[in-house]
Amino acid sequence: MAEERDLDNTGMFGELRRMVRTSGAVGGIAARIAGHKMGLRTNHATHAGDLKSVLGGLKGPLMKGAQLLSTIPGALPDEYAAELAQLQANAPPMGWSFVRRRMAAELGRDWERRFRSFEHEAAAAASLGQVHRAVLPDGRRVACKLQYPDMQATVDSDLRQFRMAVGLYYRIDSTIKQDDVLVELTARLQEELDYLREAANLRLYNLMLAECPDVSVPMPVEDLTTRRLLVMDWLDGRGVQSVLDTDPAQEQRDAMARALFHAWYVPLYRNGVIHGDPHMGNFTVRPDYGLNLLDMGAIRIFPARFVQGIIDLYRALETNDEDLAYHAYQAWGFTNMSRETMRVLNEWARFIYEPLMQDRVRAIQENDDPQYGRVVAERVYAGLKQTGGVRPPREFVLVDRSAIGLGSVFLRLGAKLNWYRLFQELIADFDSAKLAARQAEVLRQAGVPPTA
């Protein structure tokens, strides 16, 4: 029966079921929004609950987009952001008989002979597939990430529903224009479907983090990897939350945070590459409190000018140089932006950059109010609304998401570090021409295709 359920949720039947399930809920949101526009009483919290039902009933791809939008100030009302931030991948695991057929489709009918052992039960669930532990004939322990069936159709359908759901809200408020955000989301999700590309990303991160001993990245097994099956080293580690449940010492909390900082920002400032999904499920903690960086689907490659813009904005905030700040936003791709709008965006930038601007050991956020970030976001949103709104460029999206997501993890860790010194170590000898050259070389060595 489990196998029948798997088949029933794929292909055309799965598409129809998803459309029926979401259309009714989206229609309910539409009716409330129509009432709002006519001045009738309405409730964002009710909308948010409905929208969470829409998105939560689907597989992981759409939820990535929902979580991404929930990190952009004012992109959605607070109630929406709070609900969407809670979403997690909830696809049911594929049964063993179905897994065997999927593996045969990728590696041939005699696929089991290519492994000494292969665990029947999934060890973990990912947004696009599930992971099984296995051992190769030579004793190498591996993780086999097998994509759920018909995910291309799922992604295409989910993106349509996502545009519909988000579009309903923008009928009443378009202060943050998300056209380019949706283009970026679509491109990154399409890339995540290609496990050969993710294998190249694993090779890329091994190259970029070779001098960071506190971060481990698995290597792919090339002759067992296909577009829908990624076989890579199994790295032992514990989930971050399970480590926190043991109440680790401050030194251990700081070690995890330092490794996390290196994992995300060494590739960005040295090679112009960022991991766009700092979810705690995408890394595990080593016995020495370093990190294993696991999921490499959501990777963004930036031109050197964009990274230069990040540093320029930091310098501009440091010196209150509005001309340099305006130039930095232009380098990011913000166009037709007034100086008033820039000053509003600077308030959000100061919130993000603040820990990097104080040369002392401190928590990532020293304000005791857990809603502080949301309060800042509300002020920024109100300011943008007053100055005519803004259209975030697509290249901005994953950098912003990573900063917010990492800040949240640093808070959970209770880390206290000199963030200023960590940042200065990365940008002290920054040269955009050298970054461009390094980037071209590591992309060539790893075999990573260009970013769409």
C-alpha positions in Angstrom: 0.0 0.0 0.0 2.9 2.4 0.8 4.2 1.8 -2.7 0.8 2.5 -4.2 0.6 5.8 -2.3 4.0 6.7 -3.7 2.9 6.1 -7.3 -0.4 7.9 -6.7 1.4 11.1 -5.7 3.5 11.3 -8.8 3.0 12.2 -12.5 -0.3 13.5 -13.8 -2.3 12.2 -10.9 0.0 13.8 -8.4 -0.2 17.1 -10.3 -4.0 17.1 -10.3 -4.1 16.2 -6.6 -1.8 19.1 -5.8 -3.8 21.5 -7.9 -7.1 20.5 -6.3 -5.6 20.7 -2.8 -4.1 24.1 -3.3 -6.7 25.7 -5.5 -9.3 25.6 -2.8 -7.1 27.0 -0.1 -5.7 29.7 -2.4 -9.3 30.5 -3.4 -10.2 31.0 0.2 -7.3 33.5 0.6 -8.4 35.3 -2.5 -11.9 35.7 -1.1 -10.5 37.2 2.1 -8.2 39.5 0.2 -11.1 40.7 -2.0 -13.0 41.5 1.2 -10.0 43.4 2.5 -9.9 45.5 -0.6 -13.6 46.3 -0.3 -13.0 47.4 3.3 -14.5 44.3 5.0 -13.0 42.9 8.2 -10.2 40.5 7.5 -7.4 38.9 9.4 -3.8 38.4 8.2 -3.4 35.6 10.7 -6.2 33.7 9.0 -4.7 34.3 5.6 -1.3 33.1 6.9 -2.8 29.9 8.3 -4.5 29.2 5.0 -1.3 29.9 3.1 0.7 27.6 5.4 -1.9 24.9 4.7 -1.4 25.5 1.0 2.4 25.3 1.1 2.6 22.7 3.9 0.6 20.2 1.8 3.2 20.2 -0.9 6.8 18.8 -1.1 9.9 20.7 -0.3 10.6 22.9 -3.3 7.8 25.3 -2.7 8.6 25.5 1.0 12.1 26.7 0.2 10.6 29.6 -1.6 8.2 30.3 1.2 11.0 30.3 3.7 13.2 32.5 1.5 10.5 35.2 1.2 9.9 35.1 5.0 13.4 36.5 5.5 13.0 39.6 3.3 11.7 42.6 5.3 8.1 43.4 4.4 7.9 40.9 1.6 5.0 39.3 3.5 3.1 40.5 6.6 4.4 39.4 9.9 1.8 36.7 10.3 2.7 35.2 6.9 6.4 35.3 7.7 5.9 33.6 11.1 3.9 30.8 9.6 6.1 30.2 6.6 9.3 30.2 8.7 7.9 27.1 10.5 7.5 25.0 7.3 9.7 21.9 6.9 9.9 19.3 4.2 7.1 16.8 4.9 7.2 14.4 1.9 6.5 10.8 3.0 9.4 8.4 2.6 9.5 6.1 -0.4 9.0 2.4 0.6 11.7 -0.1 0.0 10.2 -1.8 -3.1 9.8 1.7 -4.6 13.4 2.6 -3.7 14.7 -0.5 -5.4 12.9 0.4 -8.6 14.2 4.0 -8.5 17.7 2.8 -7.9 17.4 0.3 -10.8 16.2 3.2 -13.0 19.4 5.1 -12.2 22.1 2.4 -12.0 20.6 -0.6 -13.8 19.0 -3.8 -12.7 22.1 -5.2 -11.0 22.6 -2.0 -8.9 22.7 -3.8 -5.6 25.9 -5.6 -6.6 27.6 -2.2 -6.6 27.2 -2.0 -2.8 28.4 -4.2 0.0 25.3 -3.1 1.9 22.4 -0.7 1.4 20.0 0.3 4.2 16.4 -0.2 3.4 15.1 2.6 5.7 15.9 6.2 4.8 18.4 7.8 7.2 17.1 11.3 6.4 14.7 13.2 4.2 15.7 16.1 2.0 13.4 18.5 0.2 13.8 16.8 -3.2 14.6 13.3 -2.1 15.7 10.9 0.7 19.0 9.7 1.9 20.1 6.0 2.5 23.2 4.8 4.2 25.3 2.3 2.2 28.7 0.7 2.1 30.7 0.3 -1.1 32.6 -3.0 -1.9 35.9 -1.3 -0.8 34.4 -0.5 2.6 33.8 3.2 1.9 30.7 4.4 3.8 28.4 6.6 1.6 25.2 8.5 1.7 22.9 7.9 -1.3 20.5 10.8 -2.0 17.8 9.5 -4.2 15.4 12.1 -5.8 11.7 11.6 -5.4 10.0 10.6 -8.6 8.8 13.1 -11.1 10.2 16.1 -9.2 10.5 18.2 -12.3 6.7 18.2 -12.6 6.4 18.8 -8.9 8.7 21.8 -9.0 6.9 23.2 -12.0 3.5 22.8 -10.4 4.7 24.1 -7.0 6.2 27.2 -8.6 2.9 28.0 -10.3 1.0 27.6 -7.0 3.7 29.7 -5.2 3.4 32.5 -7.7 -0.4 32.4 -7.3 -0.3 32.4 -3.5 2.2 35.2 -3.3 0.5 37.1 -6.1 -2.7 37.2 -4.1 -1.0 39.2 -1.3 0.6 41.6 -3.8 -2.8 42.6 -5.0 -3.2 44.6 -1.8 0.4 45.5 -1.2 3.3 45.6 -3.6 5.8 47.7 -1.6 8.4 44.9 -2.1 8.3 44.0 -5.8 9.3 40.3 -6.0 9.5 39.7 -9.7 13.3 39.2 -9.7 13.1 37.2 -6.5 10.8 34.7 -8.2 13.1 34.5 -11.2 16.0 33.7 -8.9 14.0 31.1 -7.0 12.9 29.4 -10.2 16.5 29.2 -11.5 17.9 27.9 -8.2 15.2 25.2 -7.8 15.8 24.0 -11.4 19.5 23.7 -10.6 18.7 21.7 -7.4 17.0 19.0 -9.5 20.3 18.2 -11.2 22.4 16.0 -8.8 25.3 16.0 -11.3 25.5 19.7 -10.7 25.4 19.2 -6.9 28.2 16.7 -7.2 30.2 19.5 -9.0 29.3 21.8 -6.1 30.7 19.3 -3.6 34.0 19.2 -5.5 33.9 23.1 -5.6 33.4 23.4 -1.8 36.2 20.9 -1.1 38.5 23.2 -3.1 37.3 26.4 -1.6 37.4 25.1 2.0 40.6 23.2 1.7 42.3 25.5 4.2 39.5 25.5 6.7 40.1 22.4 9.0 37.0 23.1 11.0 34.7 22.4 8.0 34.3 19.0 6.3 32.6 18.5 2.9 31.8 15.0 1.4 33.2 14.1 -2.0 30.9 12.5 -4.6 31.3 9.0 -5.9 31.5 9.9 -9.6 30.6 6.5 -11.2 27.5 6.1 -9.0 26.1 9.6 -9.4 23.4 10.5 -11.9 21.1 13.5 -12.4 18.7 11.9 -9.9 21.1 10.0 -7.6 23.9 11.5 -5.6 26.3 9.1 -3.9 28.8 10.8 -1.6 30.9 10.2 1.5 29.0 9.5 4.7 30.3 12.0 7.3 29.6 11.2 11.0 28.0 14.0 13.0 25.2 15.0 15.2 22.3 17.4 14.5 22.9 20.9 15.9 19.8 20.7 18.1 20.8 17.4 19.6 24.2 18.9 20.5 22.5 22.0 22.1 20.3 19.7 24.1 23.5 18.5 25.9 24.1 22.2 27.0 27.7 22.4 25.5 30.3 24.8 27.0 30.7 28.3 25.6 34.0 27.2 24.0 32.1 24.5 22.1 29.3 26.8 21.1 31.8 29.3 19.8 33.7 26.5 17.8 30.5 25.6 16.0 29.7 29.2 15.2 33.2 29.9 14.0 33.1 26.8 11.7 29.7 28.0 10.4 31.1 31.4 9.7 34.0 29.9 7.7 31.7 27.5 5.8 29.6 30.3 4.5 31.8 33.3 4.2 35.2 32.0 3.1 33.7 30.9 -0.2 31.9 34.2 -0.6 34.7 36.6 0.0 37.5 34.5 -1.5 35.6 33.0 -4.5 32.3 34.8 -4.9 30.2 31.7 -4.1 27.5 31.4 -1.4 25.4 28.5 0.0 21.9 29.9 -0.1 20.3 27.6 2.5 21.7 27.9 6.0 19.1 25.6 7.5 20.3 23.5 10.5 19.4 20.3 8.6 22.1 21.1 6.0 25.0 20.5 8.4 26.0 18.3 11.3 28.4 18.7 14.2 31.7 16.8 14.3 33.1 15.3 17.5 35.5 18.2 17.7 32.7 20.7 17.2 33.6 21.5 13.7 30.9 21.1 11.0 30.0 18.8 8.2 28.5 20.8 5.4 26.2 18.4 3.5 23.6 19.7 1.1 25.0 21.6 -1.8 21.9 22.2 -4.0 21.3 25.9 -3.4 24.6 27.4 -4.5 24.9 30.9 -6.0 27.9 32.2 -8.0 28.3 36.0 -8.0 30.4 38.3 -10.2 33.3 40.0 -8.4 31.5 43.4 -8.6 28.7 42.1 -6.4 31.1 40.9 -3.7 32.9 44.3 -4.0 29.5 45.9 -3.4 29.0 44.0 -0.1 32.3 45.4 1.1 31.7 48.9 -0.2 28.4 49.0 1.7 30.2 48.0 4.8 32.7 50.7 4.3 30.0 53.2 3.5 28.1 52.5 6.8 31.4 52.7 8.7 32.1 56.2 7.3 28.5 57.5 6.7 29.4 57.8 3.0 26.1 58.0 1.1 27.7 58.2 -2.3 29.6 54.9 -1.7 26.5 53.3 -0.3 24.5 54.3 -3.4 27.2 52.9 -5.6 27.2 49.6 -3.7 23.4 49.2 -4.2 23.9 49.8 -7.9 26.6 47.1 -8.0 24.1 44.7 -6.4 21.6 45.5 -9.2 19.2 48.0 -7.5 18.0 50.3 -10.2 15.9 53.5 -10.3 16.3 53.9 -6.5 16.0 57.3 -4.8 18.3 58.5 -2.1 15.4 58.3 0.3 14.9 54.6 -0.5 18.6 54.0 -0.1 18.5 55.5 3.4 15.7 53.2 4.4 17.6 50.2 3.0 20.6 51.3 5.0 18.7 50.8 8.2 18.3 47.1 7.3 22.0 47.0 6.3 23.0 48.4 9.6 21.0 45.7 11.4 22.8 43.0 9.3 26.3 44.5 9.5 26.2 45.6 13.2 28.1 42.6 14.7 30.8 43.0 12.1 31.4 46.7 13.0 32.4 46.3 16.7 35.9 45.1 17.5 35.0 43.1 20.6 33.7 39.7 21.6 29.9 39.8 21.6 26.7 37.8 20.8 25.4 38.2 17.3 22.5 40.1 18.7 22.7 41.9 22.1 19.1 43.2 22.2 17.2 40.9 24.5 14.0 41.3 22.6 13.4 38.2 20.4 11.2 40.3 18.1 13.9 42.9 17.6 14.7 41.8 14.0 11.0 41.9 13.1 10.7 45.4 14.6 13.5 46.6 12.4 12.0 44.9 9.4 8.7 46.6 10.1 10.3 50.0 10.2 12.2 49.3 7.0 9.0 48.1 5.3 7.1 51.2 6.5 9.9 53.4 5.1 9.9 51.6 1.8 6.2 52.0 1.5 6.5 55.7 2.1 9.3 56.2 -0.4 7.5 54.3 -3.2 8.7 50.7 -2.7 11.7 48.7 -4.0 12.4 45.9 -6.4 15.2 43.7 -4.9 17.5 42.3 -7.6 17.8 38.6 -7.9 21.4 38.5 -6.8 20.6 40.1 -3.5 18.2 37.3 -2.4 20.4 34.5 -1.3 22.9 36.8 0.4 20.1 38.3 2.5 18.7 34.9 3.2 22.0 33.5 4.3 22.7 36.5 6.6 19.3 36.1 8.3 19.5 32.4 8.5 23.0 32.3 9.9 22.2 35.0 12.4 19.3 32.8 13.6 21.6 29.8 14.0 24.3 31.9 15.8 21.6 33.0 18.2 20.5 29.4 18.8 24.1 28.5 19.5 24.5 31.3 22.0 27.9 32.0 20.4 30.1 34.9 21.5 32.8 35.8 19.0 34.7 38.8 17.7 32.7 38.9 14.4 34.6 42.0 13.4 38.0 40.2 13.4 36.5 37.2 11.6 35.2 39.5 8.9 38.4 41.6 8.6 40.4 38.5 8.1 38.4 37.8 5.0 38.3 41.2 3.4 41.7 42.6 4.5 43.4 41.9 1.1 40.3 41.8 -1.0 40.9 42.4 -4.7 38.0 42.0 -7.1 40.3 41.0 -10.0 42.0 38.3 -7.9 38.6 37.0 -6.8 37.5 36.7 -10.4 40.6 34.8 -11.3 40.3 32.5 -8.3 36.7 31.9 -9.1 37.3 31.0 -12.7 40.0 28.5 -11.7 38.0 26.7 -8.9 34.9 26.5 -11.1 37.0 25.0 -13.9 38.6 22.5 -11.6 35.3 21.5 -10.1 33.5 21.4 -13.4 30.7 23.6 -12.2 28.4 25.0 -15.0 27.7 28.7 -15.2 24.9 30.1 -12.9 21.7 30.8 -14.8 
